[in-house]
Every structure is written in structure tokens, then in C-alpha cells.
Amino acid sequence: MKKVLITGAAGFLGSHLCDKFLNEGFYVIGMDNFITGDKKNLKHLENHPHFEFIEHDVTKFVEIKGHLDYILHFASPASPIDYLKIPIQTLKVGSLGTHNLLGVAKAKNARILIASTSEVYGDPLVHPQSEDYYGNVNTIGPRGVYDEAKRFQESLTMAYHRFHGLETRIVRIFNTYGPRMRLNDGRVIPAFMGQALRGEDLTVFGDGLQTRSFCYVDDQVKGIYRLLMSNYVYPVNIGNPHEITIKSFAEEIIRLTGTKTKIVYKELPVNDPLQRQPDISLAKKLLHWEPKIGREEGMKKTFDFFKSLSKEELYKSEHKDFSRYINN
Ligand SMILES: NC(=O)c1ccc[n+]([C@@H]2O[C@H](COP(=O)([O-])OP(=O)(O)OC[C@H]3O[C@@H](n4cnc5c(N)ncnc54)[C@H](O)[C@@H]3O)[C@@H](O)[C@H]2O)c1
């Protein structure tokens, strides 16, 4: 049986990747330290005969027994609220964590796919962003901890490919959404849906004319799978190019949820990108991939997930407690 190690398995994308690889007939080892993830995301796999879980911080030496065919390195805080609270862990998981996993891949002769991000383009000066754009990142801005960790991660991965001949893949993920996102992670979709469900006003930062594009998780996971199985070693954008302004999106959420609340405007955070849109020509050509799930369908599925949360979860105001990880 082909064996895959997925780091960040208890997170949003990691847990969906576990499902995908199990469905494709793989033996899956999930690894996570739960710093931003949740045990609940893997609960349904608890007794799966082809799934095992290792609780481990990937910034520490990673040991896997037996053979390994593939590694997907998805461990990393991913939302601004998380990485602004745990900036050093964010830098460490992108650098030391990636180094450890590249080491495992080399030792096992496994192919490794690294989760990069549209944040490597920073506040982009070209639109849409294609893979040959080098980006516009403020190294010392608050978001630099995430953006630069991911940029370093890409460099390290290419060095292992060039120097050691390792089989590497790099996916640059653009905003992805779907069930199992955390309600309080600060990303716009759970934020709006949570506010709508609690009957609160929807908060838009800035004038709301900044644009975003959102990719439904099933599309994202398919793209990642195809990239892993391809022969292409350079970064590939996977995301949905359909842009919408945050203001129009807030209006869409108001319609979808039927909430009677209104939009309120607050000051734009530092280095919040004004526009983000993937150029997915490469993924189309190389992987014959493009997103298939429209926003209406995807948002409905996501809203159904948030609606199913308990009242307690919906009203839990504090964000994830990172205190037990701070001295790691
Ligand atoms: N969701 C998106 O839209 C998006 C966009 C771009 C890139 N990405 C990338 O995809 C990956 C997953 O993102 P997500 O949205 O699922 O975030 P998430 O926070 O839901 O999942 C990340 C997981 O990694 C785990 N983790 C973090 N540090 C760890 C460590 N040191 N050791 C072990 N586990 C650790 C967390 O506990 C969590 O379960 C990240 O690498 C992120 O940068 C996501």
C-alpha cells in the first residue's frame, strides 16, 4: 500500500487531504501538534484501518518507521490572527519544520509536496499573479513572519531538489474555504458567517473595495493531488480566479444567510493586500485543473457546516489558546 505522511493533518486543509488520500486507497499517517488544529477534524478517522495519527511538533526531529512514498507538508499557522499571535512558531515551522521534513523525504526517498501560499506575492504590484512574479513583501511588517517563512520554505525545497535530486512539488495556495474552518480564525468567510449566525453586523476593513477570490476546498484538494502526481517541480498556483470585492461579498453573505444585520466599516490592517487573484493558466495547462465549484454552492456547504456548530462554539469569543506552546 502506498504510504503518505500529512503534516498539519488536524487543520482545515490537512484533514481534507487525509480524507482524499484515504479515498484514493493510500495508507495515511497524520501528524499535528494541534497548535491551530483541532482533534475534532480527524474524529471520523479514529477507527479507520488505514489511518494513524502521531501528535508531534514538526520543528523537532521527525521520525517515521517503515517506508514512505509521499509527504505533504501542510503544518503551519495559516490565518493572520494565528501567525500574529505566534510569530516565532510560524517562522520555525516554515524553516526548521520544512528542513526536518525534507530530511525525512531524503531518507525515505519519498516525494514531498510543500504548502506555499499566495502570500509569497505579498501586496502584489501585478494582477493577476502568475508564478513568475517575484512578489512585493515587507520583510519586517507584521505579516512578514508568515510570508518570509513560506518564501524560505520554497527556497529550501528547491535547494533539496537541485542539490540532492529530491522529488519536490510546491503548491501556492490561494484563499481556500469550506467546512472545518475555524469560526474565530480571523479569515473573512468564517468571520462573516459567524457574525451572521450570531445576528451581529458584518465587519468590513477599509472601504471594502479590496478584492479576494475564494476556492472551495474540494477543488483545492483535487489540484494539490494532481500536482503531487505530476512531474513539475516549480511552484504552481492553485486557487479560484473569480474576484469579488469584500463589500459585495458581505452583501452576498447577507443574502445567503438571511441575516437582518448590516455592514460596518473599520480601519484596514497593516499590509493587508488590496487585490489577490491567481493566474491559473499553468495549472490548467499542466494539470488540466480548474475550479469547478461555484461560490454559491461552496458558500452554502460552508454555511451548513457553521450552522451545525453548537451554540457554545458559536459564541466562544476567545481565540485559540496558544499559551501552552509559547515556550516551545
Ligand atoms: N487555507 C488557506 O486558504 C491557505 C492558503 C494558503 C496557504 N495555506 C497553507 O496550507 C496549510 C494548511 O492551512 P490551513 O488553512 O489548513 O490551516 P490550519 O491552521 O487549519 O492547519 C494547520 C495545521 O498545522 C498544525 N501545525 C502548525 N504548526 C505545527 C507544528 N510545528 N507541528 C505540527 N503541526 C503544526 C496546526 O495545529 C494545524 O492543525 C498551511 O501551510 C498554510 O500556510 C492555506
The ligand as an SDF file (V2000), in Angstrom:
LIG
                    3D

 44 48  0  0  0  0  0  0  0  0999 V2000
   -6.4470   27.7950    3.9320 N   0  0  0  0  0  0  0  0  0  0  0  0
   -5.9160   28.5890    3.0260 C   0  0  0  0  0  0  0  0  0  0  0  0
   -6.6320   29.3400    2.3620 O   0  0  0  0  0  0  0  0  0  0  0  0
   -4.4330   28.5670    2.7610 C   0  0  0  0  0  0  0  0  0  0  0  0
   -3.9210   29.4860    1.8400 C   0  0  0  0  0  0  0  0  0  0  0  0
   -2.5540   29.4580    1.5800 C   0  0  0  0  0  0  0  0  0  0  0  0
   -1.7360   28.5250    2.1850 C   0  0  0  0  0  0  0  0  0  0  0  0
   -2.2600   27.6430    3.0630 N   0  0  0  0  0  0  0  0  0  0  0  0
   -1.3390   26.7040    3.7100 C   0  0  0  0  0  0  0  0  0  0  0  0
   -1.9440   25.4280    3.8860 O   0  0  0  0  0  0  0  0  0  0  0  0
   -1.5230   24.8570    5.1170 C   0  0  0  0  0  0  0  0  0  0  0  0
   -2.7210   24.4990    5.9670 C   0  0  0  0  0  0  0  0  0  0  0  0
   -3.5120   25.6520    6.2200 O   0  0  0  0  0  0  0  0  0  0  0  0
   -4.9250   25.5560    6.9390 P   0  0  0  0  0  0  0  0  0  0  0  0
   -5.7630   26.6170    6.3830 O   0  0  0  0  0  0  0  0  0  0  0  0
   -5.3880   24.1610    6.9020 O   0  0  0  0  0  0  0  0  0  0  0  0
   -4.5150   25.9790    8.4250 O   0  0  0  0  0  0  0  0  0  0  0  0
   -4.8490   25.2860    9.8170 P   0  0  0  0  0  0  0  0  0  0  0  0
   -4.3660   26.2030   10.8830 O   0  0  0  0  0  0  0  0  0  0  0  0
   -6.2680   24.8510    9.8430 O   0  0  0  0  0  0  0  0  0  0  0  0
   -3.9520   23.9940    9.7790 O   0  0  0  0  0  0  0  0  0  0  0  0
   -2.5780   24.0000   10.0560 C   0  0  0  0  0  0  0  0  0  0  0  0
   -2.2770   22.7950   10.9220 C   0  0  0  0  0  0  0  0  0  0  0  0
   -0.8670   22.7380   11.1560 O   0  0  0  0  0  0  0  0  0  0  0  0
   -0.6640   22.3780   12.5110 C   0  0  0  0  0  0  0  0  0  0  0  0
    0.6700   22.8420   12.9290 N   0  0  0  0  0  0  0  0  0  0  0  0
    1.1340   24.1100   12.9820 C   0  0  0  0  0  0  0  0  0  0  0  0
    2.3920   24.1370   13.4290 N   0  0  0  0  0  0  0  0  0  0  0  0
    2.7480   22.8460   13.6530 C   0  0  0  0  0  0  0  0  0  0  0  0
    3.9350   22.2220   14.1150 C   0  0  0  0  0  0  0  0  0  0  0  0
    5.0160   22.9380   14.4540 N   0  0  0  0  0  0  0  0  0  0  0  0
    3.9550   20.8770   14.2110 N   0  0  0  0  0  0  0  0  0  0  0  0
    2.8650   20.1320   13.8730 C   0  0  0  0  0  0  0  0  0  0  0  0
    1.7100   20.6760   13.4300 N   0  0  0  0  0  0  0  0  0  0  0  0
    1.6530   22.0170   13.3330 C   0  0  0  0  0  0  0  0  0  0  0  0
   -1.7960   23.0520   13.2610 C   0  0  0  0  0  0  0  0  0  0  0  0
   -2.0470   22.5280   14.5370 O   0  0  0  0  0  0  0  0  0  0  0  0
   -2.9530   22.8600   12.2890 C   0  0  0  0  0  0  0  0  0  0  0  0
   -3.6460   21.6600   12.5400 O   0  0  0  0  0  0  0  0  0  0  0  0
   -0.5890   25.8690    5.7770 C   0  0  0  0  0  0  0  0  0  0  0  0
    0.7410   25.5200    5.4910 O   0  0  0  0  0  0  0  0  0  0  0  0
   -0.9480   27.1590    5.0980 C   0  0  0  0  0  0  0  0  0  0  0  0
    0.1300   28.0520    5.0700 O   0  0  0  0  0  0  0  0  0  0  0  0
   -3.5950   27.6510    3.3900 C   0  0  0  0  0  0  0  0  0  0  0  0
  1  2  1  0
  2  3  2  0
  2  4  1  0
  4  5  1  0
  4 44  2  0
  5  6  2  0
  6  7  1  0
  7  8  2  0
  8  9  1  0
  8 44  1  0
  9 10  1  0
  9 42  1  0
 10 11  1  0
 11 12  1  0
 11 40  1  0
 12 13  1  0
 13 14  1  0
 14 15  2  0
 14 16  1  0
 14 17  1  0
 17 18  1  0
 18 19  2  0
 18 20  1  0
 18 21  1  0
 21 22  1  0
 22 23  1  0
 23 24  1  0
 23 38  1  0
 24 25  1  0
 25 26  1  0
 25 36  1  0
 26 27  1  0
 26 35  1  0
 27 28  2  0
 28 29  1  0
 29 30  1  0
 29 35  2  0
 30 31  1  0
 30 32  2  0
 32 33  1  0
 33 34  2  0
 34 35  1  0
 36 37  1  0
 36 38  1  0
 38 39  1  0
 40 41  1  0
 40 42  1  0
 42 43  1  0
M  CHG  2   8   1  16  -1
M  END
$$$$
